[in-house]
């Protein structure tokens, strides 16, 4: 038997739905258990949207990694030979205080490489978890969506789409049903 409000499968001893609290209909002995009308089509539609979202997270991870690598390679090439010469030419401007340490630029670049790897890895894990319909995949995707909101325009669009598709009571119960049907 299924809840008429959220579509959750109910055990025969449940008098109320454990998710939404709606009273369960008493089954007629010998009659087949009723199904929620249109639930199968809603579930199929939602499964398709979640799969597409997972694929887009994979694409975003690759795009983010490629553009980040290109940008960091350019910055590294620019700063590797020319920064020290520029610093030598600007020494007169640092007369009022100490020169910035020479290890600062490589440290910032290494931190940017680590940040890029973590950001792309998070997007890959979110995509994989969504495609596999894992509970942790939904959580990771929501976290990645909030972090992606700051990456205008693609990260913002993907973050908004992810939050719309995964947040809310209806969507969380549909995602739970996806997980249950996959097991």
MDTraj code that builds the backbone (N, CA, C; nanometers):
import mdtraj as md
import numpy as np

residues = "UNK UNK UNK UNK UNK UNK UNK UNK UNK UNK UNK UNK UNK UNK UNK UNK UNK UNK UNK UNK UNK UNK UNK UNK UNK UNK UNK UNK UNK UNK UNK UNK UNK UNK UNK UNK UNK UNK UNK UNK UNK UNK UNK UNK UNK UNK UNK UNK UNK UNK UNK UNK UNK UNK UNK UNK UNK UNK UNK UNK UNK UNK UNK UNK UNK UNK UNK UNK UNK UNK UNK UNK UNK UNK UNK UNK UNK UNK UNK UNK UNK UNK UNK UNK UNK UNK UNK UNK UNK UNK UNK UNK UNK UNK UNK UNK UNK UNK UNK UNK UNK UNK UNK UNK UNK UNK UNK UNK UNK UNK UNK UNK UNK UNK UNK UNK UNK UNK UNK UNK UNK UNK UNK UNK UNK UNK UNK UNK UNK UNK UNK UNK UNK UNK UNK UNK UNK UNK UNK UNK UNK UNK UNK UNK UNK UNK UNK UNK UNK UNK UNK UNK UNK UNK UNK UNK UNK UNK UNK UNK UNK UNK UNK UNK UNK UNK UNK UNK UNK UNK UNK UNK UNK UNK UNK UNK UNK UNK UNK UNK UNK UNK UNK".split()
xyz = np.array([
    [0.0843, -0.1157, 0.0000],
    [0.0000, 0.0000, 0.0000],
    [0.0902, 0.1238, 0.0000],
    [0.0408, 0.2304, -0.0613],
    [0.1173, 0.3530, -0.0735],
    [0.0412, 0.4686, -0.0115],
    [0.1179, 0.5652, 0.0392],
    [0.0590, 0.6858, 0.0954],
    [-0.0017, 0.7684, -0.0177],
    [-0.1211, 0.8204, 0.0044],
    [-0.1861, 0.9004, -0.0999],
    [-0.1278, 1.0412, -0.1072],
    [-0.0493, 1.0807, -0.0089],
    [0.0095, 1.2146, -0.0100],
    [0.1467, 1.2205, -0.0741],
    [0.2366, 1.1303, -0.0304],
    [0.3751, 1.1373, -0.0799],
    [0.4154, 1.0161, -0.1618],
    [0.3343, 0.9107, -0.1612],
    [0.3660, 0.7945, -0.2429],
    [0.4577, 0.6941, -0.1767],
    [0.4885, 0.7115, -0.0487],
    [0.5777, 0.6212, 0.0228],
    [0.5094, 0.4856, 0.0400],
    [0.5853, 0.3778, 0.0215],
    [0.5311, 0.2444, 0.0433],
    [0.5090, 0.2248, 0.1929],
    [0.3883, 0.1846, 0.2289],
    [0.3521, 0.1686, 0.3693],
    [0.3386, 0.0203, 0.4030],
    [0.3818, -0.0149, 0.5224],
    [0.3611, -0.1501, 0.5723],
    [0.2154, -0.1625, 0.6169],
    [0.1609, -0.2841, 0.6173],
    [0.0198, -0.2997, 0.6552],
    [-0.0111, -0.2514, 0.7970],
    [0.0849, -0.2553, 0.8881],
    [0.0569, -0.2134, 1.0251],
    [0.0615, -0.0621, 1.0441],
    [0.1071, 0.0135, 0.9443],
    [0.1125, 0.1596, 0.9562],
    [-0.0274, 0.2186, 0.9434],
    [-0.0668, 0.2951, 1.0435],
    [-0.1957, 0.3638, 1.0370],
    [-0.1779, 0.5050, 0.9811],
    [-0.0534, 0.5577, 0.9941],
    [-0.0208, 0.6900, 0.9428],
    [0.1098, 0.6801, 0.8653],
    [0.1253, 0.7662, 0.7669],
    [0.2497, 0.7694, 0.6888],
    [0.3621, 0.8221, 0.7776],
    [0.4762, 0.7519, 0.7846],
    [0.5854, 0.8007, 0.8694],
    [0.6531, 0.9256, 0.8140],
    [0.6338, 0.9569, 0.6851],
    [0.6980, 1.0752, 0.6284],
    [0.6104, 1.1999, 0.6371],
    [0.4853, 1.1869, 0.5919],
    [0.4011, 1.3073, 0.5870],
    [0.2918, 1.3094, 0.6922],
    [0.2678, 1.1981, 0.7617],
    [0.1695, 1.1947, 0.8689],
    [0.0259, 1.1770, 0.8245],
    [0.0038, 1.1599, 0.6952],
    [-0.1313, 1.1414, 0.6438],
    [-0.1851, 1.0049, 0.6861],
    [-0.3147, 0.9952, 0.7210],
    [-0.3696, 0.8647, 0.7600],
    [-0.3696, 0.7682, 0.6417],
    [-0.3364, 0.6444, 0.6713],
    [-0.3346, 0.5415, 0.5678],
    [-0.4758, 0.4894, 0.5479],
    [-0.5091, 0.4613, 0.4240],
    [-0.6403, 0.4036, 0.3944],
    [-0.6400, 0.2582, 0.4395],
    [-0.7514, 0.2141, 0.4945],
    [-0.7596, 0.0739, 0.5376],
    [-0.7844, -0.0125, 0.4153],
    [-0.7001, -0.1132, 0.3938],
    [-0.7155, -0.1952, 0.2745],
    [-0.8361, -0.2884, 0.2872],
    [-0.8978, -0.3129, 0.1745],
    [-1.0083, -0.4089, 0.1687],
    [-0.9468, -0.5474, 0.1545],
    [-0.9871, -0.6415, 0.2380],
    [-0.9273, -0.7753, 0.2292],
    [-0.9515, -0.8374, 0.0921],
    [-0.8464, -0.8910, 0.0336],
    [-0.8550, -0.9571, -0.0958],
    [-0.8415, -0.8628, -0.2145],
    [-0.8511, -0.7320, -0.1924],
    [-0.8391, -0.6358, -0.3023],
    [-0.6921, -0.5991, -0.3209],
    [-0.6525, -0.5714, -0.4457],
    [-0.5129, -0.5304, -0.4664],
    [-0.4880, -0.3943, -0.4029],
    [-0.3660, -0.3746, -0.3577],
    [-0.3350, -0.2478, -0.2926],
    [-0.3331, -0.1363, -0.3970],
    [-0.3945, -0.0233, -0.3648],
    [-0.4007, 0.0855, -0.4610],
    [-0.2649, 0.1524, -0.4778],
    [-0.2413, 0.2035, -0.5941],
    [-0.1182, 0.2774, -0.6211],
    [-0.1524, 0.4249, -0.6332],
    [-0.0548, 0.5073, -0.6167],
    [-0.0747, 0.6501, -0.6309],
    [-0.0876, 0.6800, -0.7795],
    [-0.1949, 0.7452, -0.8210],
    [-0.2125, 0.7721, -0.9637],
    [-0.1027, 0.8628, -1.0172],
    [-0.0454, 0.8213, -1.1268],
    [0.0576, 0.9012, -1.1927],
    [0.1938, 0.8959, -1.1268],
    [0.2106, 0.8163, -1.0212],
    [0.3382, 0.8138, -0.9492],
    [0.4487, 0.7540, -1.0359],
    [0.4157, 0.6526, -1.1143],
    [0.5175, 0.5904, -1.1999],
    [0.5721, 0.6902, -1.3011],
    [0.4844, 0.7674, -1.3636],
    [0.5325, 0.8642, -1.4625],
    [0.6116, 0.9763, -1.3951],
    [0.5680, 1.0179, -1.2747],
    [0.6438, 1.1194, -1.2014],
    [0.7821, 1.0677, -1.1657],
    [0.7876, 0.9425, -1.1227],
    [0.9143, 0.8837, -1.0831],
    [1.0077, 0.8676, -1.2034],
    [0.9539, 0.8251, -1.3172],
    [1.0352, 0.8117, -1.4386],
    [1.0868, 0.9472, -1.4849],
    [1.0007, 1.0480, -1.4816],
    [1.0409, 1.1829, -1.5206],
    [1.1497, 1.2356, -1.4272],
    [1.1317, 1.2147, -1.2981],
    [1.2297, 1.2611, -1.2004],
    [1.3624, 1.1869, -1.2171],
    [1.3553, 1.0555, -1.2429],
    [1.4781, 0.9769, -1.2640],
    [1.5551, 1.0290, -1.3847],
    [1.4845, 1.0643, -1.4914],
    [1.5507, 1.1206, -1.6090],
    [1.6163, 1.2535, -1.5796],
    [1.5482, 1.3382, -1.5007],
    [1.6056, 1.4681, -1.4648],
    [1.7296, 1.4528, -1.3770],
    [1.7251, 1.3582, -1.2824],
    [1.8396, 1.3361, -1.1943],
    [1.9580, 1.2817, -1.2738],
    [1.9320, 1.1910, -1.3678],
    [2.0393, 1.1369, -1.4509],
    [2.1023, 1.2470, -1.5366],
    [2.0185, 1.3316, -1.5960],
    [2.0697, 1.4426, -1.6761],
    [2.1502, 1.5395, -1.5894],
    [2.1035, 1.5652, -1.4689],
    [2.1774, 1.6528, -1.3772],
    [2.3136, 1.5935, -1.3431],
    [2.3194, 1.4622, -1.3209],
    [2.4471, 1.3963, -1.2932],
    [2.5435, 1.4086, -1.4104],
    [2.4929, 1.3931, -1.5315],
    [2.5774, 1.4065, -1.6511],
    [2.6285, 1.5497, -1.6644],
    [2.5427, 1.6461, -1.6374],
    [2.5853, 1.7864, -1.6460],
    [2.6907, 1.8176, -1.5399],
    [2.6810, 1.7548, -1.4215],
    [2.7861, 1.7746, -1.3210],
    [2.9192, 1.7179, -1.3705],
    [2.9159, 1.6041, -1.4418],
    [3.0387, 1.5501, -1.5006],
    [3.0978, 1.6481, -1.6017],
    [3.0135, 1.7022, -1.6875],
    [3.0598, 1.7974, -1.7896],
    [3.1160, 1.9223, -1.7219],
    [3.0468, 1.9710, -1.6199],
    [3.0939, 2.0891, -1.5481],
    [3.2292, 2.0640, -1.4824],
    [3.2488, 1.9435, -1.4278],
    [3.3779, 1.9107, -1.3654],
    [3.4895, 1.9148, -1.4688],
    [3.4653, 1.8565, -1.5862],
    [3.5668, 1.8591, -1.6918],
    [3.5939, 1.9995, -1.7415],
    [3.4877, 2.0762, -1.7642],
    [3.5026, 2.2140, -1.8106],
    [3.5762, 2.2989, -1.7074],
    [3.5417, 2.2807, -1.5825],
    [3.6059, 2.3557, -1.4752],
    [3.7543, 2.3208, -1.4654],
    [3.7850, 2.1922, -1.4770],
    [3.9247, 2.1489, -1.4701],
    [4.0055, 2.2043, -1.5880],
    [3.9494, 2.1961, -1.7089],
    [4.0226, 2.2441, -1.8267],
    [4.0465, 2.3952, -1.8218],
    [3.9441, 2.4717, -1.7909],
    [3.9635, 2.6167, -1.7865],
    [4.0549, 2.6569, -1.6713],
    [4.0436, 2.5876, -1.5591],
    [4.1322, 2.6176, -1.4468],
    [4.2770, 2.5848, -1.4764],
    [4.3001, 2.4693, -1.5395],
    [4.4372, 2.4320, -1.5764],
    [4.4962, 2.5301, -1.6763],
    [4.4156, 2.5703, -1.7745],
    [4.4652, 2.6668, -1.8729],
    [4.4993, 2.8003, -1.8064],
    [4.4127, 2.8468, -1.7185],
    [4.4383, 2.9735, -1.6505],
    [4.5590, 2.9677, -1.5590],
    [4.5710, 2.8591, -1.4836],
    [4.6855, 2.8479, -1.3929],
    [4.8160, 2.8273, -1.4688],
    [4.8120, 2.7557, -1.5807],
    [4.9328, 2.7397, -1.6620],
    [4.9771, 2.8742, -1.7183],
    [4.8816, 2.9551, -1.7617],
    [4.9151, 3.0875, -1.8133],
    [4.9760, 3.1754, -1.7036],
    [4.9133, 3.1752, -1.5871],
    [4.9643, 3.2567, -1.4767],
    [5.1024, 3.2085, -1.4341],
    [5.1217, 3.0780, -1.4285],
    [5.2509, 3.0218, -1.3906],
    [5.3591, 3.0609, -1.4916],
    [5.3267, 3.0505, -1.6199],
    [5.4246, 3.0881, -1.7230],
    [5.4561, 3.2367, -1.7168],
    [5.3566, 3.3176, -1.6922],
    [5.3772, 3.4617, -1.6867],
    [5.4627, 3.5010, -1.5675],
    [5.4355, 3.4395, -1.4546],
    [5.5036, 3.4801, -1.3323],
    [5.6386, 3.4127, -1.3126],
    [5.6623, 3.3008, -1.3786],
    [5.7847, 3.2267, -1.3511],
    [5.9106, 3.3042, -1.3892],
    [5.9160, 3.3621, -1.5067],
    [6.0369, 3.4307, -1.5473],
    [6.0284, 3.5807, -1.5341],
    [5.9111, 3.6341, -1.5504],
    [5.8990, 3.7781, -1.5573],
    [5.8732, 3.8425, -1.4211],
    [5.8211, 3.7682, -1.3259],
    [5.7874, 3.8286, -1.1980],
    [5.9126, 3.8713, -1.1225],
    [6.0153, 3.7860, -1.1236],
    [6.1360, 3.8227, -1.0494],
    [6.2049, 3.9444, -1.1119],
    [6.2025, 3.9543, -1.2459],
    [6.2615, 4.0719, -1.3109],
    [6.1805, 4.1973, -1.2782],
    [6.0516, 4.1860, -1.2741],
    [5.9667, 4.2997, -1.2412],
    [5.9894, 4.3429, -1.0967],
    [6.0033, 4.2455, -1.0071],
    [6.0275, 4.2787, -0.8673],
    [6.1594, 4.3543, -0.8519],
    [6.2612, 4.3134, -0.9283],
    [6.3890, 4.3830, -0.9205],
    [6.3755, 4.5267, -0.9692],
    [6.2949, 4.5489, -1.0739],
    [6.2793, 4.6841, -1.1267],
    [6.1959, 4.7728, -1.0339],
    [6.1139, 4.7139, -0.9498],
    [6.0269, 4.7893, -0.8604],
    [6.0856, 4.8055, -0.7207],
    [6.2092, 4.7719, -0.7019],
    [6.2669, 4.7733, -0.5691],
    [6.2626, 4.9106, -0.5037],
    [6.2657, 5.0150, -0.5825],
    [6.2603, 5.1494, -0.5266],
    [6.1286, 5.1769, -0.4567],
    [6.0194, 5.1135, -0.5037],
    [5.8890, 5.1367, -0.4431],
    [5.8755, 5.0674, -0.3080],
    [5.9598, 4.9697, -0.2817],
    [5.9502, 4.8968, -0.1563],
    [6.0427, 4.9573, -0.0500],
    [6.0885, 5.0796, -0.0717],
    [6.1832, 5.1406, 0.0201],
    [6.1199, 5.1696, 0.1572],
    [5.9906, 5.1860, 0.1631],
    [5.9248, 5.2195, 0.2890],
    [5.8888, 5.0970, 0.3723],
    [5.9118, 4.9801, 0.3220],
    [5.8780, 4.8587, 0.3953],
    [5.9504, 4.7401, 0.3336],
    [5.9361, 4.6257, 0.3952],
    [6.0053, 4.5085, 0.3421],
    [5.9400, 4.4591, 0.2125],
    [6.0220, 4.3989, 0.1270],
    [5.9695, 4.3403, 0.0034],
    [5.8872, 4.2167, 0.0393],
    [5.7854, 4.1875, -0.0401],
    [5.7091, 4.0658, -0.0123],
    [5.7983, 3.9439, -0.0329],
    [5.7785, 3.8421, 0.0451],
    [5.8647, 3.7242, 0.0322],
    [5.8465, 3.6579, -0.1048],
    [5.9563, 3.6029, -0.1566],
    [5.9537, 3.5419, -0.2901],
    [5.8783, 3.4090, -0.2905],
    [5.8560, 3.3497, -0.1765],
    [5.7830, 3.2235, -0.1715],
    [5.6323, 3.2431, -0.1792],
    [5.5847, 3.3674, -0.1705],
    [5.4416, 3.3944, -0.1657],
    [5.3702, 3.3555, -0.2956],
    [5.4268, 3.3916, -0.4091],
    [5.3610, 3.3630, -0.5376],
    [5.3515, 3.2124, -0.5627],
    [5.4596, 3.1349, -0.5474],
    [5.4437, 2.9898, -0.5664],
    [5.3461, 2.9270, -0.4672],
    [5.3416, 2.9782, -0.3460],
    [5.2477, 2.9235, -0.2475],
    [5.1032, 2.9494, -0.2889],
    [5.0782, 3.0687, -0.3420],
    [4.9431, 3.1002, -0.3902],
    [4.9074, 3.0116, -0.5093],
    [5.0026, 2.9904, -0.6002],
    [4.9757, 2.9039, -0.7160],
    [4.9488, 2.7601, -0.6735],
    [5.0249, 2.7081, -0.5792],
    [5.0015, 2.5716, -0.5316],
    [4.8646, 2.5602, -0.4629],
    [4.8287, 2.6616, -0.3882],
    [4.6962, 2.6613, -0.3249],
    [4.5857, 2.6646, -0.4301],
    [4.6069, 2.7394, -0.5369],
    [4.5070, 2.7444, -0.6452],
    [4.4951, 2.6088, -0.7140],
    [4.6073, 2.5383, -0.7339],
    [4.6018, 2.4043, -0.7940],
    [4.5214, 2.3092, -0.7050],
    [4.5461, 2.3135, -0.5757],
    [4.4737, 2.2257, -0.4823],
    [4.3248, 2.2602, -0.4826],
    [4.2916, 2.3878, -0.4800],
    [4.1520, 2.4303, -0.4823],
    [4.0837, 2.3840, -0.6101],
    [4.1524, 2.3950, -0.7225],
    [4.0971, 2.3508, -0.8505],
    [4.0701, 2.2005, -0.8508],
    [4.1630, 2.1233, -0.7983],
    [4.1449, 1.9781, -0.7921],
    [4.0293, 1.9412, -0.7002],
    [4.0177, 2.0068, -0.5865],
    [3.9081, 1.9784, -0.4940],
    [3.7724, 2.0157, -0.5535],
    [3.7663, 2.1299, -0.6190],
    [3.6398, 2.1747, -0.6787],
    [3.5952, 2.0803, -0.7900],
    [3.6873, 2.0407, -0.8756],
    [3.6527, 1.9490, -0.9839],
    [3.6200, 1.8100, -0.9303],
    [3.6929, 1.7674, -0.8279],
    [3.6641, 1.6376, -0.7658],
    [3.5265, 1.6352, -0.7018],
    [3.4884, 1.7439, -0.6368],
    [3.3565, 1.7526, -0.5761],
    [3.2468, 1.7431, -0.6818],
    [3.2661, 1.8085, -0.7951],
    [3.1675, 1.8022, -0.9033],
    [3.1588, 1.6604, -0.9608],
    [3.2731, 1.5921, -0.9749],
    [3.2713, 1.4535, -1.0241],
    [3.1986, 1.3607, -0.9274],
    [3.2264, 1.3746, -0.7999],
    [3.1612, 1.2906, -0.6987],
    [3.0109, 1.3188, -0.6953],
    [2.9718, 1.4447, -0.7087],
    [2.8294, 1.4792, -0.7107],
    [2.7607, 1.4147, -0.8304],
    [2.8227, 1.4224, -0.9480],
    [2.7640, 1.3614, -1.0671],
    [2.7512, 1.2108, -1.0537],
    [2.8545, 1.1479, -1.0020],
    [2.8522, 1.0020, -0.9867],
    [2.7461, 0.9595, -0.8859],
    [2.7383, 1.0297, -0.7741],
    [2.6385, 0.9964, -0.6725],
    [2.4964, 1.0141, -0.7223],
    [2.4729, 1.1166, -0.8051],
    [2.3386, 1.1368, -0.8588],
    [2.3017, 1.0291, -0.9596],
    [2.3953, 0.9919, -1.0437],
    [2.3663, 0.8879, -1.1434],
    [2.3396, 0.7544, -1.0753],
    [2.4121, 0.7279, -0.9670],
    [2.3934, 0.6025, -0.8932],
    [2.2787, 0.6094, -0.7917],
    [2.2153, 0.7255, -0.7769],
    [2.1027, 0.7473, -0.6857],
    [2.1402, 0.7172, -0.5407],
    [2.2580, 0.7564, -0.5010],
    [2.3027, 0.7371, -0.3629],
    [2.2545, 0.8540, -0.2770],
    [2.2265, 0.8259, -0.1499],
    [2.1832, 0.9322, -0.0597],
    [2.2947, 1.0349, -0.0405],
    [2.4183, 0.9893, -0.0254],
    [2.5292, 1.0824, -0.0095],
    [2.5493, 1.1639, -0.1376],
    [2.5119, 1.1090, -0.2534],
    [2.5239, 1.1830, -0.3794],
    [2.4345, 1.3053, -0.3805],
    [2.3156, 1.2907, -0.3251],
    [2.2241, 1.4040, -0.3159],
    [2.2824, 1.5113, -0.2250],
    [2.3392, 1.4707, -0.1131],
    [2.3963, 1.5665, -0.0179],
    [2.5186, 1.6370, -0.0783],
    [2.6060, 1.5594, -0.1426],
    [2.7250, 1.6184, -0.2045],
    [2.6844, 1.7144, -0.3160],
    [2.5825, 1.6779, -0.3931],
    [2.5374, 1.7655, -0.5012],
    [2.4801, 1.8964, -0.4464],
    [2.4102, 1.8898, -0.3349],
    [2.3562, 2.0124, -0.2741],
    [2.4705, 2.1015, -0.2244],
    [2.5709, 2.0410, -0.1623],
    [2.6876, 2.1186, -0.1164],
    [2.7600, 2.1804, -0.2363],
    [2.7812, 2.1005, -0.3405],
    [2.8483, 2.1506, -0.4611],
    [2.7661, 2.2609, -0.5273],
    [2.6340, 2.2494, -0.5207],
    [2.5481, 2.3524, -0.5795],
    [2.5633, 2.4847, -0.5059],
    [2.5663, 2.4801, -0.3728],
    [2.5841, 2.6041, -0.2971],
    [2.7205, 2.6663, -0.3262],
    [2.8241, 2.5842, -0.3371],
    [2.9565, 2.6380, -0.3697],
    [2.9626, 2.6875, -0.5144],
    [2.8886, 2.6225, -0.6028],
    [2.8885, 2.6619, -0.7436],
    [2.8124, 2.7897, -0.7711],
    [2.7276, 2.8325, -0.6788],
    [2.6520, 2.9557, -0.7006],
    [2.7425, 3.0758, -0.7223],
    [2.8637, 3.0698, -0.6690],
    [2.9570, 3.1813, -0.6818],
    [3.0267, 3.1852, -0.8173],
    [3.0167, 3.0795, -0.8956],
    [3.0855, 3.0707, -1.0246],
    [2.9915, 3.1145, -1.1366],
    [2.9816, 3.2421, -1.1584],
    [2.8920, 3.2995, -1.2586],
    [2.9490, 3.2724, -1.3968],
    [2.8762, 3.2344, -1.4969],
    [2.7337, 3.2067, -1.5085],
    [2.7014, 3.0579, -1.4984],
    [2.7976, 2.9706, -1.5376],
    [2.7662, 2.8278, -1.5462],
    [2.7431, 2.7651, -1.4089],
    [2.8287, 2.7949, -1.3132],
    [2.8128, 2.7394, -1.1802],
    [2.6845, 2.7869, -1.1142],
    [2.6487, 2.9118, -1.1377],
    [2.5250, 2.9649, -1.0808],
    [2.4042, 2.8930, -1.1388],
    [2.4026, 2.8774, -1.2704],
    [2.2897, 2.8095, -1.3346],
    [2.2800, 2.6641, -1.2891],
    [2.3926, 2.5950, -1.2842],
    [2.3922, 2.4555, -1.2408],
    [2.3541, 2.4441, -1.0936],
    [2.4003, 2.5361, -1.0115],
    [2.3653, 2.5350, -0.8705],
    [2.2166, 2.5568, -0.8483],
    [2.1578, 2.6507, -0.9201],
    [2.0142, 2.6765, -0.9056],
    [1.9343, 2.5555, -0.9529],
    [1.9728, 2.4979, -1.0663],
    [1.9019, 2.3804, -1.1176],
    [1.9114, 2.2639, -1.0183],
    [2.0289, 2.2438, -0.9616],
    [2.0474, 2.1356, -0.8651],
    [1.9618, 2.1570, -0.7411],
    [1.9620, 2.2784, -0.6889],
    [1.8843, 2.3056, -0.5683],
    [1.7343, 2.2911, -0.5936],
    [1.6879, 2.3337, -0.7096],
    [1.5460, 2.3193, -0.7419],
    [1.5087, 2.1718, -0.7538],
    [1.5967, 2.0927, -0.8153],
    [1.5655, 1.9518, -0.8399],
    [1.5802, 1.8650, -0.7152],
    [1.6663, 1.9004, -0.6225],
    [1.6944, 1.8122, -0.5096],
    [1.6363, 1.8565, -0.3758],
    [1.6045, 1.9840, -0.3603],
    [1.5515, 2.0306, -0.2326],
    [1.3996, 2.0256, -0.2316],
    [1.3447, 2.0218, -0.1158],
    [1.1997, 2.0197, -0.0998],
    [1.1513, 1.8814, -0.0603],
    [1.0368, 1.8802, 0.0041],
    [0.9832, 1.7539, 0.0546],
    [0.9479, 1.6582, -0.0591],
    [0.8789, 1.7068, -0.1603],
    [0.8372, 1.6211, -0.2711],
    [0.9581, 1.5600, -0.3403],
    [1.0588, 1.6427, -0.3668],
    [1.1773, 1.5928, -0.4363],
    [1.2577, 1.4961, -0.3508],
    [1.2634, 1.5200, -0.2205],
    [1.3371, 1.4267, -0.1358],
    [1.2662, 1.2917, -0.1291],
    [1.1320, 1.2915, -0.1264],
    [1.0610, 1.1633, -0.1251],
    [1.0730, 1.0930, -0.2596],
    [1.0732, 1.1677, -0.3701],
    [1.0947, 1.1054, -0.5014],
    [1.2348, 1.0461, -0.5103],
    [1.3337, 1.1169, -0.4564],
    [1.4704, 1.0655, -0.4600],
    [1.4815, 0.9383, -0.3750],
    [1.4142, 0.9355, -0.2617],
    [1.4142, 0.8156, -0.1770],
    [1.3502, 0.6979, -0.2514],
    [1.2445, 0.7248, -0.3255],
    [1.1808, 0.6176, -0.4016],
    [1.2716, 0.5688, -0.5141],
    [1.3490, 0.6599, -0.5734],
    [1.4469, 0.6184, -0.6743],
    [1.5487, 0.5229, -0.6124],
    [1.5955, 0.5588, -0.4945],
    [1.6925, 0.4738, -0.4259],
    [1.6314, 0.3373, -0.3926],
    [1.5055, 0.3385, -0.3461],
    [1.4406, 0.2140, -0.3086],
    [1.4141, 0.1260, -0.4299],
    [1.3776, 0.1863, -0.5416],
    [1.3509, 0.1062, -0.6624],
    [1.4789, 0.0512, -0.7234],
    [1.5903, 0.1156, -0.6955],
    [1.7179, 0.0691, -0.7497],
    [1.7726, -0.0506, -0.6717],
    [1.7364, -0.0610, -0.5437],
    [1.7879, -0.1693, -0.4590],
    [1.7273, -0.3016, -0.4948],
])
top = md.Topology()
chain = top.add_chain()
for i, resn in enumerate(residues, 1):
    res = top.add_residue(resn, chain, resSeq=i)
    for name in ("N", "CA", "C"):
        top.add_atom(name, md.element.get_by_symbol(name[0]), res)
traj = md.Trajectory(xyz[None], top)
